[in-house]
Amino acid sequence: MRQQQFKDVSTVRILMLGDRGVGKTSLTNLLATSEITPTPSSRTVGKDSWHVQVRMHEYPNPVNLPLTPSSSEGSENYPYLRSTPTTSDILYFVEFYDLNSDWRLRRQQRDSFYKNIDGIVLVYNLLDLSSQDSLHDWLYDPLRLICKHRHRRSRSILKHVPILVVGTKLDKLIRRPTRRSGSIAHQLDADEIFVNCLDPESFADRSRNQGKLRGFLNRVVEFKVRFPLLSLRQISPSIF
């Protein structure tokens, strides 16, 4: 990672979706925080319609070391030991796009914006489950356009689009919730986490939430690599 130049660092883009007031902006502040990322004031770009926060992510890239000679008994049949895989992290910029819930994109803007999205975070309020129900509406258009621009057929890519579901305002609940069979996370077979967006330790190192976030970011990187943007000739008219 130390040998990687900043000009060679690729960018992945994540879309934050959810109703107004569920805590998307506060959650984005938490997600964009890491030990190798600058402070919020220097990592945020904002407009009336949206704002973006940027963090760094180290994607683990397995590397096999060269085989080493063996001096153990019976090594004449296996003169070299198998090397132990190690990792050489690849650095990525991660951009979190938090759209104004009242802002509506025109068709041309939607195409241009959503085609570059590599992952989605769905945010709802644990105190108001209707905010979870509305996530289906928030998800439909971005998911359709991501599929349109990243694969010839929409259905075969749906299961590959990285999605993380986040329930906020955990601190307001008396009892920690459990994952419900009818929840959107269950329907999408996506990871789900519950957070207090005002708690800076919500994604503490080696915590369950931090592990799920890191796994999600790794899948976002893999999606970008596996499903690059299609040219216009490659896009199927059936998913326009």
C-alpha positions in Angstrom: 0.0 0.0 0.0 2.9 2.4 0.8 4.1 2.1 -2.8 0.7 3.1 -4.3 0.6 6.6 -5.5 -2.5 8.8 -5.0 -2.9 9.3 -8.7 -3.3 5.6 -9.0 -6.0 5.3 -6.3 -9.4 4.3 -7.8 -12.7 5.6 -6.4 -15.9 3.7 -5.5 -19.2 5.5 -5.0 -21.9 4.6 -2.5 -25.5 6.0 -2.5 -27.2 6.8 0.8 -31.0 6.3 0.6 -33.8 6.8 3.0 -36.6 9.2 4.2 -35.9 12.7 5.5 -35.0 12.7 9.2 -33.8 9.0 9.5 -30.2 10.1 10.2 -28.5 9.7 6.8 -26.2 12.7 7.3 -25.2 11.7 10.8 -24.6 8.1 9.6 -22.5 9.3 6.7 -20.3 11.1 9.2 -19.7 7.8 11.0 -19.2 5.8 7.8 -16.7 8.2 6.4 -14.5 8.2 9.6 -11.4 6.0 9.6 -7.9 6.2 11.0 -6.4 7.1 7.6 -9.1 9.6 6.6 -8.9 13.4 7.2 -11.4 15.3 9.5 -15.0 15.9 8.3 -14.3 19.6 7.4 -11.6 18.5 4.9 -13.4 15.5 3.4 -16.9 16.9 2.6 -18.2 18.5 -0.6 -21.7 19.9 -0.5 -24.4 21.4 -2.6 -28.1 22.3 -2.0 -29.2 19.0 -3.6 -26.5 16.6 -2.1 -23.3 16.4 -0.2 -20.4 13.9 -0.5 -18.1 12.6 2.2 -14.9 10.8 1.3 -12.9 8.2 3.2 -10.0 5.8 2.4 -10.5 2.0 2.4 -7.8 -0.7 2.3 -9.0 -3.6 0.2 -7.1 -6.8 1.2 -5.4 -8.3 -1.9 -4.2 -11.9 -1.3 -0.6 -12.4 -2.4 1.2 -15.8 -2.5 4.8 -15.6 -1.4 7.5 -17.6 -3.4 8.0 -21.2 -2.4 10.6 -21.8 0.2 13.0 -24.8 0.5 12.1 -27.4 3.1 14.5 -29.2 5.4 12.0 -31.4 7.1 12.1 -35.1 7.1 10.6 -36.7 4.0 11.0 -33.5 2.1 12.6 -35.3 -0.9 9.2 -35.7 -2.4 8.2 -32.1 -1.6 11.4 -30.1 -1.7 9.5 -26.8 -1.4 7.0 -25.8 1.2 3.7 -24.2 0.1 3.8 -20.5 0.7 1.4 -19.0 3.1 -0.9 -16.4 1.5 -0.4 -12.9 2.8 -2.2 -9.6 1.9 -1.0 -6.5 0.2 -3.8 -3.9 0.8 -5.0 -1.8 -2.2 -6.1 1.7 -1.3 -9.4 3.1 -2.6 -11.3 6.3 -2.2 -14.9 5.8 -1.0 -17.4 8.5 -1.8 -20.7 8.5 0.1 -23.4 10.4 -1.7 -26.2 11.8 0.6 -29.0 13.2 -1.6 -31.5 15.7 -0.4 -34.7 13.7 0.2 -36.8 16.4 -1.5 -34.6 16.6 -4.6 -35.9 14.9 -7.7 -33.5 14.1 -10.5 -34.4 14.5 -14.2 -34.1 11.4 -16.4 -30.8 12.5 -17.9 -29.4 13.3 -14.5 -30.5 10.0 -13.1 -28.7 8.1 -15.8 -25.5 10.0 -15.5 -25.5 9.8 -11.7 -26.7 6.2 -10.9 -24.6 4.5 -13.5 -21.5 5.3 -11.5 -22.8 3.9 -8.2 -21.1 0.8 -6.9 -23.0 0.2 -3.6 -26.1 1.3 -1.7 -26.8 2.0 2.0 -30.5 1.9 2.9 -31.2 3.9 6.1 -34.4 3.7 8.2 -35.5 4.8 11.7 -35.9 1.9 14.2 -38.7 3.9 15.9 -40.7 4.3 12.7 -40.9 1.1 10.6 -42.9 2.9 7.9 -39.5 4.4 7.0 -38.3 0.9 6.3 -41.3 0.2 4.1 -40.5 3.2 1.9 -37.0 1.9 1.2 -38.5 -0.3 -1.6 -39.5 2.9 -3.4 -36.2 4.6 -2.8 -34.3 1.5 -4.1 -36.2 0.8 -7.3 -34.9 3.5 -9.7 -31.2 3.5 -8.7 -31.1 -0.3 -8.8 -32.7 -0.4 -12.2 -30.3 2.1 -13.7 -27.2 0.5 -12.1 -28.3 -2.8 -13.7 -28.9 -1.1 -17.0 -25.4 0.4 -17.2 -23.4 -2.4 -15.6 -24.9 -5.5 -17.2 -26.8 -6.5 -20.3 -29.6 -8.2 -18.3 -31.0 -6.7 -15.2 -32.0 -9.8 -13.2 -28.7 -11.5 -13.3 -26.9 -8.6 -11.6 -29.4 -7.8 -8.9 -28.0 -10.2 -6.4 -24.5 -8.8 -7.0 -25.2 -5.1 -6.2 -23.8 -4.5 -2.7 -26.4 -3.3 -0.2 -26.1 -2.6 3.5 -29.2 -1.9 5.6 -28.9 0.4 8.6 -31.4 1.0 11.4 -30.8 4.2 13.3 -31.7 5.7 16.7 -30.8 2.5 18.5 -30.3 4.5 21.7 -34.0 5.3 21.8 -35.0 1.7 22.1 -35.5 -0.1 25.3 -34.6 -3.5 23.8 -32.2 -4.2 21.0 -34.2 -5.4 17.9 -33.7 -8.7 16.1 -33.7 -9.3 12.4 -37.3 -9.9 11.2 -38.1 -12.4 8.4 -40.1 -9.8 6.5 -37.6 -7.0 6.8 -36.0 -5.5 3.6 -32.6 -6.8 4.7 -34.1 -10.3 4.8 -35.7 -9.9 1.4 -32.5 -8.6 -0.2 -30.3 -11.1 1.7 -28.3 -8.1 2.8 -26.3 -7.4 6.0 -28.1 -5.2 8.6 -26.7 -3.2 11.4 -28.3 -1.1 14.2 -26.6 2.1 15.3 -26.8 5.2 17.4 -25.5 7.8 15.0 -24.5 10.1 17.8 -22.1 7.5 19.2 -18.6 7.9 17.7 -17.8 4.3 18.8 -20.6 2.8 16.7 -18.0 1.4 14.3 -15.2 0.8 16.8 -12.2 -1.3 15.7 -13.0 -5.0 15.8 -16.6 -4.5 16.6 -19.4 -6.4 14.8 -20.5 -3.2 13.0 -17.0 -2.5 11.9 -16.6 -6.0 10.5 -19.9 -5.7 8.6 -18.9 -2.3 7.2 -15.5 -3.5 6.1 -17.1 -6.5 4.4 -19.6 -4.3 2.6 -16.8 -2.0 1.4 -14.9 -5.0 0.1 -17.9 -6.1 -1.9 -18.3 -2.6 -3.3 -14.7 -2.7 -4.6 -15.3 -6.2 -6.1 -18.6 -5.0 -7.8 -16.7 -2.1 -9.4 -14.1 -4.4 -10.8 -16.4 -7.2 -11.9 -19.1 -5.0 -13.4 -17.5 -2.0 -15.2 -19.6 0.5 -17.1 -21.0 -0.8 -20.4 -20.8 1.1 -23.6 -24.0 2.3 -25.2 -23.9 -0.5 -27.8 -23.7 -3.1 -25.0 -26.8 -1.8 -23.1 -29.9 -4.0 -23.8 -33.0 -2.0 -25.0 -35.2 -4.2 -22.8 -33.9 -2.5 -19.6 -34.2 1.1 -20.8 
